[in-house]
Amino acid sequence: MTNVTDQDRVLIFDTTLRDGEQSPGATMTHNEKLEIAELLDEMGVDIIEAGFPIASEGDFKAVSEIAERSKNSRICGLARANFADIDRCWEAVKRANKNRIHTFIGTSPLHRAIPNLTMDEMADKIHETVSHARNLCENVQWSPMDATRTEWDYLCRVIEIAIKAGATTINIPDTVGYTAPVESADLIKRLIETVPGADEVVFATHCHNDLGMATANSLAAVAGGARQIECTINGLGERAGNTALEEVVMALRTRNDIMPWTTGIDTTKIMHISRRVATVAGFPVQFNKAIVGKNAFAHESGIHQDGMLKNRENFEIMRPEDIGLSGTSLPLGKHSGRAALRDKLETLGYEVGDNQLRDIFVRFKDLADRKKEVFDDDLIALMTLDDADDYLQLVSMKVTCGTGGQAESTVELEMDGKDIIATEHGDGPVDATFKAIRSIYPNKAHLQLYQVHAVTEGTDAQATVSVRLEEDGMIATGQSANTDTVVASAKAYIHALNRLIMRREKAGPGADAREISYKDLT
C-alpha cells in the first residue's frame, strides 16, 4: 500500500512475553525471553510488552535486558495502579530506544470490589497514577481492565481522566472474552465520538478468546477506529488465549480489499517465531490452527489435490511462502554435511553460529543414524535450547517389558551435579520410567497431560511428547522429541520438572506475576 497514513496503519502490540507467559505452565527462561523478544523486534512488531517488572527479580532483569537490546520496537512494561509498580516499570524500560509504561486498574463493578474502592476513589487513583507515569515517560498506555463489562458512563469518565492525566494510548480490554464483534466495533466507535480528547490518543483493543472471537473482535475494533491490536504469537495467553498475531496480520493482508489497513510486520518470519514460541512455551500448535497449523496448507481430498495441481488459488487464499513456510521439504541423510545442514536451517529461519552448528550437527548425525531420512519437521524438533544448566538431566535409561504389560525401567539422572540411579516397575514402560524419575527426585506433581504425536511419518518417525505437571497450584509443561517414544517421554517429564523447579525459584522471595493481587492498590 502506498501513501500510508496514520488512519491506515495499525500498530501491533505483542504481549507474548507478558500475557502469553501467564498461560498455565508457559514460563520461559531468561534466555528464551531474550530470544523471542529479538525475533519480535526483527519481524517488525511495533510494541513489545516484555513483562511485569515488579512481579519478580527475574521479570525485572528480563524486561531491562530486552529494553537495552531492542533495535526497532518500543519496549513496554506492565504496572498496576500504584507508584511502586510504575517506578519499577520505568526503571526496567527507561534504557530502551523507545519505551512505554502500561498501567491498569479494573473498572467494572466486579473488579472495583476487589480493592474495595468507590467510583470516586478509583477515579482519583487513576488520575494520580497516570500523571505519575507520564512524569516519568512520555509514552503511557492506560487500560481499564474488564472494560467491556464496565458501566458506559463510568468508562467514559475514567478514560477522559486518563487522557487528561497524560495517557497517549487508551487500551480497551475484553478481559474475560465476553464481547462480540458488533459490540467491539460499536464500543470503540462510541468512545472515540463521546470522550473529550479521544481524537488525540491511540485507541487499542485487547481481546481474549474464551468464546472463540478474539480475532474477529480485534478486527471489528479496528473497523470502529482502534489503531492498535494487542496480541500474542499462536494466540498464547490465559484461559483460551489472546488474539493471535498471525491471524490478525494475515487477515489484514489477505482481505485488504474490505479491511484497508496495514501493519509493519514481515510476514515471512511468522512461521519461524510460531515454532519457537511453541517450543519454549511447551504449547504445541494444534494441527488445524489458522495460518500456522501443520494442516493449514495441507490438502488430502482428491478433489482439492486435483484443484491445487491445476491452480493453487483454487484452494489456497495465501501462499505458504508469505508466512515463511518452505515450499519444498527435501530430506537430509546421514551423509549430509554441515554446509547442507546450515543451508537447510537457514531456509527454515534459523541462523546459527559455528559453535551452535557443531552441537546441532552432532544431534543431527545421531538422528540420521536412526532414521533413513531427516525432514524439515525433524530438524525443527532438534532446534531446542541447550539444557546443560538444568537441575535434572537424563544420563541413561534401560527399559524391559514383559508380555503381561509390566515393565521395568532403570533411569540414571544427573541431579545437581551428581549421578543417581533408580529402578522401578510399572504398568508399561512410561509408567515405570516416570516412577523411577520420581524415586530419584521425589515430588508431589500431578500429571495433568501426557500427549504423544509423530513429528513425521513412518515407523522411524520422531515422537514429540508433551507433559503437563501441577504441584501446589503451580503448572509447568515439558516437551521432547526422539525416535524412541519412552526416551522422549522421560525427557519431557524431566523438562517439566525442571520448569517446576524454576517456577518455585521465581515465586520465592518475590511473587509470580499471576500471584500478584490487588493488595497494594489501596
C-alpha positions in Angstrom: 0.0 0.0 0.0 1.4 3.4 -0.9 0.9 6.7 0.9 0.1 5.0 4.2 -1.4 7.4 6.7 -1.9 7.1 10.5 -5.5 6.2 9.8 -4.4 3.3 7.5 -1.7 2.0 9.9 -2.5 -0.5 12.7 0.1 -0.9 15.4 0.9 -4.4 16.5 1.4 -4.7 20.3 2.7 -8.1 21.2 2.3 -9.4 24.8 3.6 -13.0 24.3 6.2 -12.3 27.0 3.7 -10.9 29.5 0.1 -12.1 29.0 1.2 -15.1 26.9 3.6 -16.3 29.7 0.6 -16.2 32.0 -0.7 -19.4 30.3 -0.6 -22.1 32.9 2.7 -23.8 32.5 4.2 -21.4 29.9 7.0 -19.9 32.0 10.0 -19.1 29.8 13.6 -18.9 30.9 15.6 -15.6 30.8 17.4 -16.6 27.6 14.2 -17.8 26.0 12.6 -14.4 26.6 15.5 -12.6 25.1 15.4 -14.8 22.1 11.7 -14.3 21.5 12.0 -10.6 22.0 14.7 -10.4 19.4 12.6 -12.3 16.9 9.6 -10.0 17.6 11.9 -7.0 17.1 13.2 -8.3 13.8 9.7 -9.1 12.4 8.5 -5.6 12.9 6.4 -5.7 16.0 5.7 -2.0 17.0 5.4 -2.5 20.7 6.7 -5.5 22.8 5.2 -5.9 26.2 8.3 -7.5 27.7 6.9 -8.4 31.2 5.6 -7.3 34.6 8.8 -5.8 36.2 7.6 -5.8 39.8 6.4 -9.4 39.6 9.8 -10.8 40.4 13.5 -10.0 40.1 13.7 -12.4 37.1 10.9 -10.4 35.3 12.7 -7.1 36.0 16.0 -8.4 34.7 14.4 -9.8 31.5 12.5 -6.5 30.8 15.6 -4.5 31.4 17.8 -6.5 29.2 15.2 -6.6 26.4 14.9 -2.8 26.7 18.7 -2.4 26.3 18.9 -4.8 23.3 15.9 -3.6 21.4 16.6 -2.0 18.0 13.3 -1.2 16.4 10.4 -2.0 18.7 9.1 0.2 21.6 9.6 -1.8 24.8 6.7 -1.7 27.3 6.3 -2.9 30.9 3.1 -3.5 32.8 2.3 -1.8 36.1 -0.6 -1.8 38.4 -2.1 1.5 39.6 0.4 2.3 42.3 3.6 4.3 42.4 5.8 1.4 43.4 4.8 -0.6 40.3 5.2 2.3 38.0 8.6 3.3 39.3 9.8 -0.3 39.0 8.4 -0.4 35.4 10.2 2.8 34.4 13.4 1.6 35.9 13.2 -1.5 33.7 12.2 0.1 30.4 14.0 3.5 30.6 17.1 2.4 28.7 15.2 1.4 25.6 15.5 3.5 22.5 11.7 3.7 22.6 9.8 2.9 25.8 6.3 2.8 27.3 4.7 2.4 30.7 1.4 0.4 30.6 -0.6 0.9 33.8 -4.0 -0.6 34.5 -6.8 -0.9 37.0 -10.1 -3.0 37.0 -13.0 -0.6 36.4 -16.0 -3.0 36.2 -18.3 -3.4 39.3 -16.8 -6.8 39.9 -13.2 -5.5 39.7 -13.8 -2.4 41.7 -14.9 -4.6 44.6 -11.6 -6.3 44.7 -9.6 -3.3 46.1 -12.9 -2.0 47.7 -12.7 1.4 46.0 -15.7 3.7 45.4 -16.1 5.1 41.9 -14.7 8.5 43.1 -11.7 6.9 44.9 -10.8 4.9 41.8 -11.1 8.0 39.6 -8.7 9.8 41.9 -6.3 6.9 41.8 -6.4 6.8 38.0 -5.5 10.5 37.8 -2.7 10.2 40.3 -1.1 7.1 38.8 -1.3 8.0 35.1 0.1 11.5 36.0 2.9 9.9 37.8 3.7 7.6 34.9 3.6 10.5 32.4 6.0 12.5 34.5 8.5 9.6 34.1 7.8 8.5 30.5 6.3 10.4 27.5 4.6 7.3 26.2 2.0 6.0 28.6 -0.7 3.4 28.0 -3.7 3.0 30.3 -6.1 0.2 30.5 -9.5 -0.1 32.3 -9.4 -3.8 33.0 -12.7 -5.5 32.2 -13.7 -2.5 30.2 -16.4 -4.4 28.2 -18.3 -5.0 31.5 -17.8 -1.5 32.9 -20.8 0.9 33.0 -20.8 3.2 30.0 -20.9 6.5 31.8 -18.2 5.5 34.2 -16.0 4.1 31.4 -16.2 7.4 29.6 -15.4 9.3 32.8 -12.3 7.3 33.6 -11.0 7.4 30.1 -11.3 11.1 30.0 -9.4 11.4 33.3 -6.6 9.1 31.9 -6.3 11.2 28.8 -6.2 14.5 30.7 -3.6 12.9 33.0 -1.3 12.3 30.1 -2.1 8.8 28.7 -1.1 8.6 25.0 -2.8 5.2 24.3 -6.1 4.0 25.7 -6.4 0.2 25.6 -9.9 -1.3 25.9 -9.5 -4.9 27.3 -12.1 -7.6 26.8 -10.5 -9.2 29.8 -12.8 -12.3 30.0 -13.6 -12.7 26.3 -17.2 -11.7 26.8 -17.9 -9.3 23.9 -18.9 -10.0 20.3 -17.7 -8.3 17.1 -20.6 -6.0 16.6 -20.2 -4.8 20.2 -16.5 -4.4 19.9 -16.7 -2.1 16.9 -19.6 -0.1 18.4 -17.8 0.4 21.7 -14.6 1.8 20.2 -16.6 4.0 17.8 -18.8 5.4 20.5 -15.8 6.1 22.8 -13.9 8.0 20.1 -17.1 10.0 19.4 -18.0 10.7 23.0 -14.9 11.1 25.2 -13.3 14.6 25.1 -9.8 14.4 23.8 -10.2 10.9 22.3 -9.1 12.1 18.9 -5.7 13.0 20.5 -4.8 9.4 21.6 -4.5 6.0 20.0 -7.2 3.5 21.0 -6.2 -0.1 21.3 -8.0 -3.4 21.7 -7.1 -6.4 23.8 -9.3 -9.4 23.3 -9.4 -12.9 24.9 -10.6 -15.9 23.1 -13.0 -17.5 25.6 -15.8 -17.6 23.0 -13.5 -18.1 20.1 -14.0 -14.5 18.8 -10.7 -12.8 19.8 -9.5 -12.3 16.2 -13.0 -11.2 15.0 -13.4 -8.8 17.9 -9.9 -7.2 17.3 -10.6 -6.7 13.6 -14.0 -5.3 14.4 -12.4 -2.8 16.9 -10.1 -1.6 14.1 -13.1 -1.0 11.9 -14.5 1.0 14.8 -11.4 3.2 15.0 -8.9 1.3 17.1 -5.3 1.6 15.7 -3.5 -0.8 17.9 -4.1 -4.5 18.3 -2.8 -6.4 21.4 -2.0 -10.0 20.5 0.3 -12.9 21.1 2.2 -15.5 18.9 0.0 -18.6 18.4 -2.8 -16.9 20.5 -0.9 -17.9 23.7 -2.5 -16.5 26.9 -4.6 -17.1 29.9 -7.5 -19.5 29.7 -8.4 -19.8 26.0 -5.7 -17.4 25.0 -5.4 -14.0 23.4 -5.8 -12.7 19.9 -3.3 -14.5 17.6 -0.8 -12.1 16.0 -0.5 -14.3 12.9 -4.3 -14.3 12.4 -5.0 -10.6 12.5 -1.9 -9.7 10.5 -2.7 -12.2 7.7 -6.4 -11.3 7.7 -5.5 -7.6 7.2 -3.0 -8.6 4.4 -5.3 -11.1 2.7 -8.6 -9.2 2.9 -7.2 -5.7 2.4 -10.0 -5.2 -0.1 -12.5 -4.9 2.8 -10.1 -4.1 5.6 -7.9 -1.3 4.1 -5.3 -1.1 6.9 -1.7 -2.2 7.0 0.9 -3.4 9.6 4.6 -3.2 9.7 5.0 -7.0 10.1 7.4 -9.0 8.0 5.0 -11.9 7.5 7.8 -14.2 6.2 9.0 -14.5 9.7 5.7 -15.7 11.2 6.3 -19.5 10.9 9.7 -19.4 12.5 8.6 -17.4 15.5 5.5 -19.5 15.8 7.6 -22.7 16.1 10.0 -21.1 18.6 7.2 -19.9 20.9 5.5 -23.3 20.7 8.8 -25.0 21.7 9.9 -22.7 24.5 6.4 -22.4 26.0 5.8 -26.1 25.7 2.5 -25.4 24.0 2.2 -27.4 20.7 0.2 -25.7 17.9 -2.9 -27.6 17.0 -2.8 -29.2 13.6 -5.8 -27.2 12.2 -4.7 -23.9 13.8 -5.3 -21.0 11.4 -2.2 -19.7 9.5 0.5 -21.7 11.4 -1.1 -25.2 12.0 0.5 -28.2 10.4 -2.6 -28.7 8.2 -3.1 -25.1 7.3 -1.6 -25.7 3.8 -2.2 -29.4 3.6 -4.6 -30.9 1.0 -5.7 -34.6 1.3 -9.1 -34.6 -0.5 -8.7 -35.9 -4.1 -10.9 -33.0 -5.4 -8.7 -30.5 -3.5 -5.5 -32.0 -4.7 -6.7 -32.0 -8.3 -7.7 -28.4 -8.0 -4.3 -27.4 -6.4 -2.4 -29.1 -9.3 -4.4 -27.0 -11.8 -4.2 -23.7 -9.9 -3.2 -23.3 -6.3 -5.6 -20.4 -5.9 -8.5 -22.9 -6.2 -8.0 -23.9 -2.5 -5.3 -21.5 -1.1 -6.0 -17.9 -0.3 -2.4 -17.3 1.0 0.9 -18.6 -0.3 2.9 -20.7 2.2 5.9 -18.6 1.3 4.1 -15.5 2.6 4.4 -16.8 6.2 7.9 -18.2 5.8 6.9 -21.8 5.2 9.3 -23.5 2.9 7.8 -24.6 -0.4 9.9 -27.8 -0.5 10.9 -30.3 2.1 13.8 -32.2 0.6 15.2 -34.5 3.3 18.8 -34.8 4.5 20.5 -38.1 5.3 23.4 -39.4 7.3 25.9 -38.5 4.5 24.8 -34.8 4.5 27.5 -32.4 5.7 27.5 -29.3 7.9 27.1 -26.9 4.9 23.9 -28.7 3.8 22.6 -28.7 7.4 23.3 -24.9 7.8 21.7 -24.1 4.5 18.6 -26.1 5.4 18.4 -24.5 8.9 18.6 -21.0 7.2 15.8 -22.0 4.9 13.7 -22.8 8.0 14.5 -19.5 9.5 17.3 -20.5 11.9 20.6 -18.5 11.9 23.2 -20.5 13.9 26.7 -19.7 14.9 29.6 -22.1 14.4 29.5 -23.4 18.0 25.8 -24.0 17.9 26.0 -25.6 14.5 28.6 -28.1 15.9 26.2 -29.1 18.7 23.2 -29.4 16.3 25.3 -31.4 13.8 26.1 -34.0 16.5 22.4 -34.4 17.3 21.6 -34.4 13.6 24.1 -37.2 12.9 22.7 -39.2 15.8 19.2 -38.8 14.5 20.3 -39.6 10.9 21.8 -42.9 12.1 18.4 -43.9 13.4 16.3 -42.5 10.6 16.8 -43.1 6.8 15.7 -39.5 6.0 15.6 -36.4 8.2 12.8 -34.0 7.2 12.2 -30.3 8.0 10.0 -31.1 11.0 12.7 -33.4 12.4 15.2 -30.6 12.3 12.7 -28.2 13.9 12.3 -30.7 16.7 16.1 -30.7 17.2 16.2 -26.9 17.5 15.8 -26.7 21.2 17.9 -24.6 23.6 20.7 -26.3 25.5 19.7 -27.9 28.7 23.2 -28.1 30.2 22.2 -25.8 33.1 19.1 -27.8 34.1 19.0 -29.2 37.7 17.9 -32.6 36.4 19.4 -34.2 33.3 18.9 -37.7 31.8 22.1 -39.6 31.6 20.9 -43.0 30.5 17.9 -45.4 30.8 17.1 -49.0 30.1 13.6 -50.4 29.9 12.4 -54.0 29.7 8.8 -55.1 29.1 7.0 -58.4 29.8 4.2 -59.9 27.9 1.7 -59.0 30.6 2.2 -55.3 30.4 4.5 -55.0 33.4 7.7 -53.1 32.7 11.0 -52.4 34.5 12.8 -49.1 34.0 16.3 -48.2 35.2 17.0 -44.5 35.0 20.2 -42.6 35.6 19.8 -38.9 36.3 22.4 -36.2 36.9 20.9 -34.2 39.8 22.7 -31.1 41.0 26.0 -32.5 39.5 25.6 -36.0 41.0 24.6 -39.2 39.1 21.9 -41.2 40.7 20.3 -44.5 39.5 16.9 -45.9 40.3 14.9 -48.9 39.1 11.1 -49.1 39.3 8.3 -51.3 37.9 5.2 -50.1 36.4 2.2 -50.7 34.2 4.0 -50.2 30.9 7.4 -48.6 30.1 6.3 -44.9 30.5 4.7 -45.6 33.9 7.8 -47.4 35.1 10.1 -44.7 33.8 8.2 -41.9 35.5 8.2 -43.8 38.8 12.0 -44.2 38.5 12.4 -40.5 38.0 10.2 -39.7 41.0 12.3 -42.1 43.0 15.4 -40.1 42.2 13.6 -36.7 42.6 10.6 -37.1 45.0 7.8 -34.8 44.1 4.0 -34.4 44.5 3.5 -33.2 41.0 0.2 -34.4 39.4 0.4 -35.5 35.8 -2.3 -33.4 34.1 -1.5 -34.1 30.5 0.5 -36.7 28.6 0.4 -36.4 24.8 2.3 -38.1 22.0 2.3 -37.3 18.3 4.6 -38.2 15.5 6.8 -35.4 14.0 6.9 -37.1 10.6 5.6 -40.3 9.1 6.8 -43.9 9.2 7.9 -46.4 11.9 11.2 -44.5 12.4 9.4 -41.1 13.0 10.3 -38.9 15.9 7.7 -38.8 18.6 7.1 -35.5 20.2 5.8 -35.9 23.8 4.2 -33.1 25.8 3.8 -33.4 29.6 2.0 -31.0 31.9 2.5 -31.2 35.7 0.8 -29.4 38.6 2.1 -29.1 42.1 0.8 -26.8 44.8 -1.1 -24.7 42.3 1.9 -24.2 40.0 1.8 -25.7 36.5 4.7 -26.5 34.2 4.9 -28.1 30.7 7.7 -30.0 29.1 8.3 -31.2 25.6 10.9 -33.5 23.9 11.3 -35.4 20.6 13.0 -38.7 20.0 12.7 -41.7 17.7 12.2 -43.7 21.0 8.8 -42.7 22.5 9.9 -43.8 26.0 13.1 -41.7 25.9 11.0 -38.7 24.6 8.6 -39.2 27.5 11.3 -39.3 30.1 12.9 -36.1 28.7 9.6 -34.3 28.5 8.8 -35.3 32.1 12.2 -34.1 33.3 11.8 -30.9 31.3 8.5 -30.2 33.1 10.1 -30.9 36.5 13.0 -28.5 35.7 10.4 -25.8 34.8 8.6 -26.5 38.1 11.8 -26.0 39.9 12.4 -22.8 38.0 8.9 -21.6 38.8 9.3 -22.3 42.5 12.6 -20.3 42.5 10.8 -17.5 40.7 8.0 -17.4 43.2 10.5 -17.5 46.1 11.3 -14.1 47.7 9.1 -12.3 45.1 5.7 -13.3 43.8 4.9 -14.9 40.4 3.2 -12.5 38.0 0.0 -14.5 38.2 0.0 -14.4 42.0 0.2 -10.7 42.4 -3.0 -9.4 43.9 -4.7 -6.0 44.4 -3.4 -5.8 48.0 -1.2 -2.8 47.1 -3.8 -0.9 45.1 -5.3 0.9 48.1 
